[in-house]
Amino acid sequence: MAAGLAANGDGRAQVITLALVLGALEARTPKDAWRNSTPSWSHHVGSAEYLRWLEAQDYPLSAVEEVITGAKDAESAYTRYLADAVKQ
């Protein structure tokens, strides 16, 4: 099978594998992850670790994602949200 890959096949396979892994981590991130930033998946990668990795790859975190990583608390993120909403 590998012999039939095009010259750029290895790189493409790595990108597809990364996309599958990241998609699985997204799917395992609960919608209320911001309420509890401690890992809840025992020995697996937690939401905060996943988001910190994304941030290290130059992904700009949203306010709620910063709450999940512990960079902000929920109250300050909500206060900022309200302030931004009033400006609009």
C-alpha positions in Angstrom: 0.0 0.0 0.0 2.7 2.5 0.9 4.5 1.8 -2.3 1.5 3.1 -4.2 1.6 6.5 -2.5 2.6 9.6 -4.4 5.8 11.4 -3.5 4.0 13.6 -1.0 1.9 10.7 0.4 3.8 10.4 3.7 3.2 14.1 4.5 -0.5 13.8 3.6 -0.9 10.7 5.7 0.6 12.5 8.7 -1.7 15.5 8.3 -4.7 13.2 8.0 -3.7 11.3 11.1 -3.2 14.6 13.0 -6.6 15.7 11.9 -8.2 12.5 13.1 -6.4 12.7 16.5 -7.4 16.4 17.0 -11.0 15.6 15.9 -11.1 12.9 18.5 -9.9 15.3 21.2 -12.4 17.9 20.2 -15.2 15.2 20.4 -14.1 14.3 23.9 -14.1 17.9 25.1 -17.3 18.3 27.0 -19.4 21.4 26.4 -19.1 22.4 30.0 -15.3 21.9 30.2 -15.0 25.5 31.3 -16.7 24.6 34.6 -13.9 22.3 35.6 -10.4 22.9 34.1 -8.9 19.8 35.8 -8.5 16.8 33.5 -11.4 14.4 33.7 -10.1 11.7 31.4 -7.8 9.9 33.9 -4.7 9.0 32.0 -5.8 10.7 28.7 -5.1 14.1 27.4 -7.5 16.6 29.1 -9.2 19.6 27.6 -6.8 22.1 29.1 -3.7 20.2 27.8 -5.2 19.9 24.4 -6.0 23.6 24.2 -2.6 24.6 25.5 -1.1 22.5 22.7 -3.3 24.3 20.2 -2.2 27.6 21.6 1.4 26.6 21.3 0.7 26.0 17.6 -0.4 29.7 17.2 -4.1 29.0 17.6 -5.7 32.0 19.3 -7.8 30.8 22.2 -11.3 32.2 22.7 -12.2 33.6 26.1 -14.0 30.4 27.2 -11.0 28.3 26.0 -8.7 30.5 28.2 -11.0 29.7 31.1 -10.5 26.0 30.4 -6.7 26.4 30.4 -6.8 28.4 33.6 -5.4 31.6 31.9 -8.6 33.4 32.9 -11.4 32.8 35.4 -15.0 32.5 34.3 -16.1 35.7 36.0 -13.5 37.9 34.3 -14.3 36.3 30.9 -18.0 37.0 31.3 -17.4 40.6 32.5 -15.3 41.1 29.3 -18.0 39.6 27.2 -20.6 41.9 28.7 -18.3 44.9 28.1 -17.8 44.0 24.5 -21.5 43.4 24.0 -22.3 46.9 25.2 -19.8 48.4 22.8 -21.6 46.9 19.8 
